[in-house]
Amino acid sequence: ATQTYSVSAYADDAPHTLAIGGTVGGTNGTHTNFFVDDVTLSDNLTPAPSQCTDGRSDQTINSFTATPAAGKVGGASNLGATASSGLAVTDFGIDTPAVCTVAGSTVTYLTAGACTVTADQAGDGAYKPAPRVTLGITVKQDQAITGFTATPVAGTVGGTSGLSAAAGSGLTVDFGSDTPAVCTVSGSTVTYVAAGDCTVTADQAGDATYNAAPQASLGITVKQDQAIASFVATPFAGIVGGTSSLSATASSGLPVTDFGSDTPSVCTVAGSTVTYVTAGDCTVTADQAGDDTYNAAPQESLDIEVSAVSKAISLKKTAKPATYMFLGDQIKYTYLITNESNVELDPGLTLVTDDKVSVTCPAAAPVAMQAEVICEAMHT
């Protein structure tokens, strides 16, 4: 309120101090001190009016901060400030109540946008009120990356996968690689360079409304392809009741020991041996499961025709000389026996008998298929 006082003028030109004091009556009859900011004196001198100033010291508010400095929707920061006077700064306010609110020294963020908080220091008997200061805080919404996948999920050297992910903000997600020696990323495609552990990343940098999303990562195991070659059965032909040995090699150099049968009614497999049960078409398989470096090889199959046992031999007899010329001549008989069976023949089957001579051919071991046994005998 404006107060009016009567002042006596001095006749000299010297400066003088005007002391103004008083009381303000309270409703309960008590009194309190009051302070004067500026005093204007009106008189009949020229120029007029004269100006008197407040005798208290100036002060300013310094170091107005919010911790944390950035705001996120649903979060809060603590406000702090100091005054050059040393007086406490505790009077905080808000200029943007739709974006943020203040209670005591805490600012709470309601929605994304620009939040402006204020700080005041009212002064005391020695210091004038400090000029108000403001602090701008950018408030953003948090976001997260979800659904980070690679298709296909497994990596093969020389191959690629498509990367996909979504951000809660709906903003575009950027992809990268933390292991460029194993895999590289271009756009949303990861290319596998070498066997090993590939780590790809997904980022969303945010915008004026959303904070940057925490980075998401995805681990992909990358392996080298391999193939099975030289899959054979020895002997290749199958005879009911007989067996063959199976063997194969893998391009990885890993051993191939996993053999099986797709036709167990015709043939069975134990280890690397196939046993022929009945006549028909036998299909055996070879697998290589891979390891930390190589993928499992595509399964290879081998078809073997299994026949029933068929025993047959041929005999060719020759004589030299062909006939007798004189009494007492000798003729040398040669017997050529060929095994035309589909199995080995027991040595006992090579006994030759004719009307002139009986001889056991020298077959000390089983006679292989298509093998020959030669016998000779003299007749006088």
Buried (B, 14 or more C-beta within 10 A) or exposed (E): EEEEEEEEEEEEEEEEEEEEEEEEEEEEEEEEEEEBEEBEBEEEEEEEEEEBEEEBEEBEBEEBBBEEEEBBBEBBBEBBBBBBBEBEBBBBBBBBEEBBBBEEBEBBBBBBBBBBBBBBBEBEEEBBBBEEBEBEBBBBBBBEBEEBEBEEEEBBBEEBBEBBBBBBBEBEBBBBBBBEEBBBBEEBEBBBBBBBBBBBBBBBEBBEBBBEBEEBEBEBBBBBBBEBEEBBBEBEBBBBEBBBEBBBBBBBEBEBBBBBBBBEEBBBBEEBEBBBBEBBEBBBBBBBEBEEBBBEBEEBEBEBEBBEEEEEBEEEEEEEEEEEEEEEEEBEBEBBBBBEBBBBBEBEBBEBEEEEBEBEBEBEEBBEBEBEBEBEBEEE
